[in-house]
């Protein structure tokens, strides 16, 4: 697994993603959320390297919109934002 991480620009962006995820897959514990975010970081990194995702576009993981992606090179961090 990579040393990449994800975060959200605003708390409401994360809340929107988690609500959509839990609606589709059920509730998550804090440990489950950490594991899910690690999986998303690996998935987006793979998609970017393979050319199937372009930073700045919406990223969908397992049929759930995570948000529009950005990348912070200093922190090796993918950041997501929901549409306004």
C-alpha positions, 0 to 999 in steps of 0.5 A: 500500500502507498503512503498517500492519504486523502482528505476533504476541503470541507467537513460538509464534503466529507459528510456528503461522501460518508452519507452516500457511502453509508446509504449504499454500503452501511455504517462505518466505524472510525477504523472502517473509515480509515481503511476506506480512505486508504483504499481510496488513496490507493485507487485514485493513485492507480487510476491517475498513473494508468491515465483513467482519472485526471486530477481536477475531475470527479472521482468515483469509488465503488459507485460512490462519488468521492468528489472532484479531486486535487493533489497536494504534492507537499503532503502527498495528499489527495483532496476532494470537494463536492460540487457546490 
